[in-house]
Amino acid sequence: MAANLENALNIMKDPAERLLIKHQGFRDLYDEIKKCFDSCGTTADPKNLAIVGPSGAGKSTVATYFENQHPVQEHAAGDVHEVLQVRIPSGVTRMSLAATILRKLKEPYPSRGSLDALTTRVDEALTRGEGSHGIRLVILNEFQRFIDSTYGVPYETADWLKDRIEVSGIPFIVLGLDYGLEILDQNEQLFRLFPETIEVKPFSWENADDRKNFRGILQQIRLDLTDSYQFPFMERVELAFRCHYASFGLIGYLMKIVRGAAELARDAKKKEVSEKMLSLAYEKLVRKKRSHYLNPFSDKDFDPKTAPPPIPPSETAAERRASWRERSGGSRMPIRRDRTSKV
């Protein structure tokens, strides 16, 4: 047990595991979150925000980084959580969401009592009065979990959340996959509280600015890790395209490949990270059992000119997931893209 813990700590000390690239999109999203945070107590209507995008786009990374910039302050009268980030539980209900919030605040017996009792405790924790935790921003992650696979949007839970937002007067940010916007589109009162949506998109290879920025990120990764590893010149056009293809243009998947390749070099007691290591890391951490995915680092049949467009796993999962309206014979309500801004 002790050896396993020591090994885990050594891994986390590795520069590749701790690397965080604050590219322009990262900074832009951070600034938008900060605007919400700064609006607390300064405006009649706090600035609420919905942030959506595919898994691996960096939404949670930026939110967690912002949360870490405001660590919990421990006081005898109770801990202060200026930024409260909560992961919405699967199959969310009013009771489970209330208990999750109280548990994150380290309140005693977070799931004991009636719904009314838990709701009162949540309201006391969120507002500025006695029993509050000095919260200035609430971030709800995995917002798409509000859409139940069998019954669609749980209206009672959505209404419960709407009431908590209005009662608290605290800005709320919801993060999740884009189909989670269906929750707002089908609940007019909740929709009114989130007038702005930011859609975080993958880097597009066809877009010149995106391509330039993606290659810049690859160069920054190589330079930031140069004291510990010798990565190939990933920013060169051909290898950059392969990295983009393997990661779907998503930073989360790119970092999986980079860290996996660094681990292979570390295990081999080598400093040099080869393209073969990138290939093996892709196979293990991204491609896995998806045999229809091409390996751009090693497949003999891979041709950049004819390769089919890569489809992130989150998109294929979303396509398989029909809304409750479709399952009941209706048509899915379209997302109101007119209120969407893009980062």
C-alpha positions, 0 to 999 in steps of 0.5 A, spaced: 500 500 500 505 504 501 509 503 495 503 504 491 501 511 494 509 513 493 508 511 486 502 515 485 505 521 488 511 520 484 507 520 478 503 527 480 510 530 481 512 529 474 511 535 469 507 532 464 502 530 469 502 537 472 502 541 465 497 546 464 497 550 457 493 556 458 492 558 451 487 563 448 481 559 449 483 557 456 484 565 458 477 567 454 473 562 458 476 564 465 475 571 464 467 569 463 467 565 469 470 571 473 465 576 470 460 571 473 464 571 480 465 579 480 457 580 479 455 577 486 453 582 490 454 588 485 448 587 480 440 586 481 441 580 477 447 576 478 450 573 471 448 566 470 452 562 464 451 556 461 458 553 458 457 547 453 461 543 449 464 536 447 468 532 453 475 534 453 474 541 450 477 544 457 470 546 460 472 543 467 479 544 467 478 551 466 472 551 472 477 547 476 483 552 475 478 558 477 476 554 483 483 552 485 484 560 485 479 561 491 481 555 496 476 554 502 478 558 508 477 554 514 474 558 520 472 556 527 465 559 525 465 555 519 468 554 512 468 559 507 467 557 500 467 563 495 467 558 489 463 552 490 463 547 484 458 541 484 458 535 480 451 533 479 449 526 480 447 521 475 439 520 475 439 526 479 433 528 484 431 534 488 434 530 494 440 527 491 442 534 488 441 537 495 445 532 499 451 533 494 451 540 495 451 539 503 456 534 502 461 538 498 460 543 504 462 538 509 455 539 512 453 534 517 448 528 515 448 531 508 442 526 506 438 526 513 431 529 513 426 530 509 426 534 502 423 541 505 429 540 511 434 539 506 432 545 502 432 549 508 439 547 509 441 548 502 438 555 502 441 557 508 448 555 506 447 559 499 445 565 502 448 571 506 445 570 512 447 565 518 449 559 516 452 561 510 459 559 507 460 566 503 459 563 497 460 568 491 459 563 485 456 556 484 458 551 478 454 545 477 458 540 472 455 535 468 449 539 467 446 534 462 445 529 467 438 533 468 436 529 462 434 522 464 434 517 459 427 514 461 423 520 463 426 526 459 427 532 463 425 531 471 421 538 471 421 538 479 428 537 479 429 543 474 424 547 478 427 546 485 434 548 482 431 554 479 428 556 486 435 555 489 438 560 484 433 565 485 433 565 492 440 565 493 442 571 489 448 568 487 451 567 480 450 560 477 454 556 472 452 550 469 457 546 465 456 540 460 455 537 453 451 541 449 444 536 449 444 539 456 441 545 453 435 542 452 433 542 460 433 550 459 429 550 452 424 546 455 423 550 462 422 557 460 423 560 467 430 556 468 431 559 460 430 566 463 435 565 468 441 563 463 440 568 457 447 567 455 451 560 453 458 559 451 459 553 446 466 551 447 468 548 440 474 543 438 480 546 434 478 546 427 484 544 422 480 547 416 480 554 420 487 557 419 486 561 426 485 554 429 490 551 426 495 556 428 493 556 435 493 548 435 500 548 433 502 553 438 499 549 443 503 543 441 510 547 441 508 550 448 507 543 450 514 541 447 518 547 450 514 546 457 517 539 458 523 540 455 527 539 461 524 532 462 522 529 456 524 530 448 518 530 444 518 530 437 517 537 433 509 536 434 508 543 431 510 541 424 505 541 420 504 533 418 505 531 425 501 536 428 495 534 423 496 527 426 496 530 433 489 534 431 486 527 428 488 523 434 485 528 439 479 530 435 482 537 436 480 537 443 485 539 448 483 533 453 484 528 449 491 531 446 493 531 453 491 524 454 496 522 449 502 526 451 501 524 458 501 517 456 507 517 451 511 521 457 509 515 462 512 510 456 518 514 456 518 514 464 517 507 464 523 505 459 527 510 463 528 514 457 528 522 456 526 521 448 519 520 447 518 517 440 512 517 435 511 510 436 510 512 444 505 517 441 501 511 437 501 506 443 498 512 448 493 513 443 491 506 442 491 505 450 487 511 452 483 514 446 482 509 441 481 503 446 476 498 443 474 503 437 476 499 431 473 504 426 478 509 429 484 510 425 491 510 428 494 517 425 501 515 428 502 508 425 496 505 421 499 504 414 492 506 411 492 513 414 492 518 409 491 525 411 488 527 404 483 521 404 482 520 412 474 520 414 473 526 419 474 524 426 468 524 431 469 525 438 466 519 443 461 524 446 458 526 439 457 519 437 454 518 444 449 524 444 447 521 437 445 515 440 441 518 446 434 520 443 430 525 447 424 523 451 420 527 446 423 523 440 422 516 444 414 518 445 413 520 438 415 527 438 420 531 435 426 534 439 426 541 440 431 545 437 437 548 441 436 556 441 442 557 437 441 565 437 443 565 444 449 562 443 456 565 443 462 561 442 469 561 445 
